[in-house]
Amino acid sequence: MADYISEQGRSSRSKKKIIYVDDVKYSLVSVKSRLSKQYDVFLADSSAKMFEFLTYFIPDLILLDVNMPDIDGYETIKCLKADERFSDIPVIFLTGNSDRENVVKGLSLGAVDYVIKPYSAAKLAETIDNQLNQKKVNQALKIDDSCKPSILVVDDVVSMLRAIQYAISDRYKVYVLSKSEDVLDFLKTKKPDLILLDYVMPVLNGFDLISIIKSINDHKDTPIIILTTEGTQDHVNEAMKLGASDFIVKPFKPKELNDKIAKHIRIARELKKIREENESLYG
């Protein structure tokens, strides 16, 4: 193993290291051929082989299949995230499981993204590049939580709360609520920079909450992004009419979510600055 790793990295010390885990030989060979010009790709035909690699080096990213014998991808990522030595390694699922439930499950367990088989080489490379670039940003943003913008996430699905928290917690201080009726009490003591709201929730749905939040003077200018599986144009129009700033359909892409949050916090701060300048000028 040590000889193989040494040989693999000898001529490409500047390349990022990726471990790809899949029990199908054709898939392993195919991915390596598509990525080897840009990255050092280490192939593991089982999760056990991947963990053997991890005793020798920490990769920059792991590509992980879901359906594997012995230990599947879900159990593998649980083991990775439970070990502080490996918990910060970005994991992308490369899988044929394209249904919404499996995608959400993967994200909730800590995956940063997913690529559905069959995939294009360009799509795979773009997803990897995005995550490696995001990793650099995350490392640069390792600052005290008190300096981070704060986000309130409201969703009655606990796995979705976990997925969102994992996707954005490097950049933001994240508060999560699983009961919509708890939002008003929360807002009495906290003033988040942005609110992410699920649409379909018991007691109060997302649209009910938008109306209530916008009626509170201290929170009327807080940007709100609706998160939902129901992404019809009518829902979009209704959310915007009530005061939502944007709309994301689940399952979300972590990069899209982070980009939209950053955009609307930036806009809110610019508008606040303009209002304060006008008030100082005109009283």
C-alpha positions, 0 to 999 in steps of 0.5 A: 500500500505504501509503495503504491501511494508513493508511486501514485504521487511521485510525479504529481505532488502539486495535484489535489488528492481524491479517493474514489470508492466504488465496487464496480471496476468499470466505474473506477477505471472510468473515473480515473481516466477522466480525472487523472490529468487534473488530480491524483486519483486513488481507487478503492473497491470497498470502504475498508480499502478507503480507510486503509488509504486514510491511515497513510494520507488525508485526501482533499476530497472523497467520491463515494458510491452508495450501493456497495456490499458490506458497508454502503455509502451511507454507513461509510460517510457516518463513520467518516463524519464521526471521526474528527480526523476525517470529518472535514473531508468533503464527500461527494456521492457519485451514485445511480440513486436519483430519487429525492429521498436518497439525495436528501439522506446523503446530504443530511449525513454530511455529503457536500454534493452529489452527481447522478450516474450516468454523468458527463465528465464536465459535470463531474469535474465542475462539481469537484472544482466547486467543492475544492474551491469552497473548501478553500473559502471555508478554511479562510472563513474559520473565524469566531462565530460571533463575527459570522452572519446568523441564519435561522432555519425552520423546517419540520424535517430533522434530516433537512435541518442537519443537511442545511446546517452542514452546508452553511455552518462554515460561513454562518452561525446557524440556528435551527427550529423544527417547530414553526410555532417556536419562531415568534418566541425566537425572534423576540430575543434574536435578530438573524441576518436571514431566515430559511423557511420550509413551505410545508409545515404543520401549525404554521406554513412558510407563507403564514410565517412570512406574513407574520415576520414581515409585520414585526418592525424589527424583522420586516427587512430580514431577507427570507428564502423559502425552501420547499419541494413544491416549486411551482410558479404559483408558489414562487409568485405567492412567496414573493408577493408576501415578501420572500426574497428568493425560493429554492426547491429541495433537494438543494445544491449546497453551492446554490444555497450558499450563493443565494444566502450571501447574495441576499445578506449583501443586498440587505446590508446595502439597503440598510446602509442607503437608508441610514445615509438618507436618514442622516441627510434628511432626518 
